[in-house]
Amino acid sequence: MQISPEKTRIGFIGLGVMGHSMAGHILDSGYALCVHTRTRARADGLVKKGAVWMDSVRKLAANSDVIISIVGYPQDVAQIYLDADGILENAATGSVAIDMTTSDPALARKLAAQSREKGIQVLDAPVSGGDLGARNATLSIMVGGEEPVFTDMLPLFQVMGKNIVYQGPAGSGQHTKMANQIAIAAGMIGVCEALAYAKKAGLDPDTVLSSIGQGAAGSWSLNNLGPRMLKSDFAPGFYVKHFIKDMTIAADSARDLGLDTPGLTLAKTLYERLVDNGCENDGTQALFKLF
Amino acid sequence: MQISPEKTRIGFIGLGVMGHSMAGHILDSGYALCVHTRTRARADGLVKKGAVWMDSVRKLAANSDVIISIVGYPQDVAQIYLDADGILENAATGSVAIDMTTSDPALARKLAAQSREKGIQVLDAPVSGGDLGARNATLSIMVGGEEPVFTDMLPLFQVMGKNIVYQGPAGSGQHTKMANQIAIAAGMIGVCEALAYAKKAGLDPDTVLSSIGQGAAGSWSLNNLGPRMLKSDFAPGFYVKHFIKDMTIAADSARDLGLDTPGLTLAKTLYERLVDNGCENDGTQALFKLF
């Protein structure tokens, strides 16, 4: 499918913090856009700018050439794709569906297989870069599925992100995102322990950050979340509860692959302790509270 | 003490991979340099370029205005400073000693206290940036001790490094380096697990790196050691055995401060397992072998 703002109708499902910005970029690029999300009011701003509201996934799917979704949990993805009112039963033959939710690689493979029977192409294309990346259209997008379909959809990805990489067959985008979350998980423990140590040792932790942030200990987490930890700014860029969802998918997937991940296990345990303390709606930097 | 290449005699103890490059930069900057190290042959190149060999710490200390050391372990530092033939007994009143070994913060405080009684000033100034940072004079240097002494010695630090930060009273340089190593420790687990997951999931791990290296999972370790892991290049930039030394100091120090560091503990356990497999002289990226 050759896409262009002139002839391609885009349907967008899920207008959360991420989806709202991403759909906005698509609209701004001149595509005809219809939207659906659980809470109607979340669509108001986009509708004012020209998006068309659809009151069901069924209608949205039937009226779109490309259907993009970014919702909460794998069970939400399964629902919008597999229900009788969902994408697979209602999208036209030849349409493309792109799930950008961080979700289960096995589910992505299942959706790809079932959609093929319906003549629909599915890509799994989770993102990294958070609310800021979504707002600035600088998301990293990791894509799994048929490569020609990826190539066709590239102009659309470029409207939302910067570092857009084809990773392989269906599920590969999700697997890549899991690798991403696994690297972050144990890394966050290191960041918290290092800054907690600096404080306990009587150092000025901001000065410590200026020493260690640029060298071999440097990381996105240390340099971006470290300063928030030190200011006790635990406002969510990325929710603790969503990170736990991702770590759970990753841990299950690693177990299925026969891979031992003690760092991931430790991180998940610590984050679950954080939830026990009532912090599930904090940002992931709230892990610092435990130290 | 105002220092300058014209009037300041530098003594350098410890010509390992790091020290050899650092001493070379001092010599190249025009300072009179004398050197001592355990293995005489390690000094040959520098002596050819004009450095003067000293066959004991005693002689080196007695003939230097500023004495720099970067040796292996805290016990080596204690020996060159505290022995009857060592720095404190033999350096002239008014001289400055700078220990750049990654060593024990408590030892650094002890050396500072004892040197003060002798009229000698001591700084603890461990570095980060590895062999490459030493060679290119881009080391990060974290300094503890009296601030006016730090200010006096700044021109000398600038010959060896780039990101040079005064961190506070004696021991603060070492504490900062410990925070650095603590951040690296758990982070390395995340890097290994992420790349091992990518391989097990059938992805091309180099392509995965191109997706995850620049975003929220990005870190110096992932981007610099990740590619070496994937090529099974375990040659030492930074030795496993030295990292274990650092983690041991950090863990002891954290315990003394009453700080729980489960990520550091896990990393230390895994690296010790690596040593059990005979990998103590590999580079730290060899942790990947366990996954």
Interface residues (C-beta under 8 A of the other chain):
Chain A: P105 S128 G129 G130 G133 S140 M142 N163 V165 Y166 Q167 G168 S172 H175 T176 M178 A179 N180 Q181 I182 A183 I184 A185 A186 G187 I189 G190 V191 C192 E193 A194 L195 A196 Y197 A198 K200 A201 G202 L203 D204 T207 V208 S210 S211 I212 Q214 G215 A216 A217 G218 S219 W220 S221 L222 N224 F238 A250 S253 A254 L257 G258 L259 D260 T261 P262 G263 L264 L266 L270 F291
Chain B: P105 S128 G129 G130 G133 S140 M142 N163 V165 Y166 Q167 G168 S172 H175 T176 M178 A179 N180 Q181 I182 A183 I184 A185 A186 G187 I189 G190 V191 C192 E193 A194 L195 A196 Y197 A198 K200 A201 G202 L203 D204 T207 V208 S210 S211 I212 Q214 G215 A216 A217 G218 S219 W220 S221 L222 N224 F238 A250 S253 A254 L257 G258 L259 D260 T261 P262 G263 L264 L266 L270 F291
